[in-house]
Amino acid sequence: MAALSAWFWNERFWLPHNVTWADLADPAPGVEYPKAGHLLSALPLALGIFAVRLIFERCIAGPCASILQIQTESSRRAQPNAVLEKVFTSITKSPDSRHLEGLSKQLDWDVRKVQRWFRQRRNQDKPSTRTKFCESMWRFTFYLYIFTYGIHFLWQSPWMWDTRQCWYNYPYQVLSSGLYHYYVTELSFYWALMFSQFTDIRRKDFLIMFIHHLATISLISFSYVNNMLRVGSLVMCVHDTSDFLLEAAKLANYAKYQRLCDFLFVVFGIIFFGTRLIIFPFWILNTTLFESWDIIGPYPSWWLFNFLLLVLQVLHILWSYLIARIAFKAVMRGKVSKDDRSDIETSSDEDTDTTSKERLKTGARSHSPRGENGTNGHFGPKSWSQNHSDW
């Protein structure tokens, strides 16, 4: 274990040339540098955030949903059937024609009846609009809070106005209480998302989002350990800028304020493009790649940090393309088409037994009562269920 620890914390990887962990271990009185042990405080705080969320959804978001007349939809439950339930839970939730014919013969049921059972069983697991409203309201509240805190803190920080300040005297940069709280709160929130993902609305992109949260936690922890907190705080703030707007648009969608939803989604798209395609590459990447090279020079963890940020920029381009594609289809067709990223809900809103001929007859224009598949002919952010502040 000692050899493994020594290998992992190799100074030649983590720190600039001629800097050792011993140089950072004993700062002057009243001076504090980041230490890996500080990150452990995020775990109990994450449990506290998770508890606050449960209370918030029950005592605040729930009554707000009632005021807006967002109720839990009642869906017809599938009749109990051990054979079909085993297939549903163990094999497939949407059986193909071969499975349907086999189950039809086994149960002596009409194929349409088997299809109807699976449709009802999927809808039985589908989360209600009220549940999604409460989840989005919690995210909106946190994202708005952390964005406001971040802007207020960085407004008074010299490195927001001169990014070269991120690298002067690096890594001997003092850890202020404001910067510590900003980092630990962000880290705790993503740990809380890791915990709550197992109790939240179950989505098809569960594994992808799990990896996303894990990557976010790793990036925040990585930048904390090697004291890249100043530029890290800028990265977090840039990503927090659009998150609360997305959740606000979803809240308007669930409450059926479609014009407000359209407006918020357009504003979200503009802010997203501006922060991810302009500010991030020309402000953040400029300082991490070029200004830091001039001031401190490259070293192994510097290369890794910049590589991860460049991968993040590639994701920004991909997500921007998908948002633009959704918006373009909405303009051309008067509705938001199926999400280009992933199907959000585990259950399907459409009947699996709808044939291609029937789709052509109806023009494939059916919508759920609350516009879940098209937001009632308006723009809608519903398909972007998890944004995720990509950091």
Secondary structure as UniProt FT lines:
FT   HELIX           2..8
FT   HELIX           11..14
FT   TURN            17..18
FT   HELIX           21..25
FT   TURN            29..30
FT   HELIX           36..41
FT   HELIX           42..56
FT   HELIX           57..61
FT   HELIX           62..67
FT   TURN            68..69
FT   HELIX           82..90
FT   HELIX           97..107
FT   HELIX           111..125
FT   HELIX           129..155
FT   HELIX           158..161
FT   HELIX           163..166
FT   TURN            167..171
FT   HELIX           177..196
FT   TURN            197..199
FT   TURN            204..205
FT   HELIX           206..225
FT   TURN            226..227
FT   HELIX           229..254
FT   TURN            255..256
FT   HELIX           258..274
FT   HELIX           275..284
FT   HELIX           285..286
FT   HELIX           287..291
FT   HELIX           292..295
FT   HELIX           300..333
FT   TURN            352..353
FT   HELIX           356..362
FT   TURN            363..364
FT   TURN            369..370
FT   TURN            372..374
FT   HELIX           375..377
FT   TURN            382..383
//
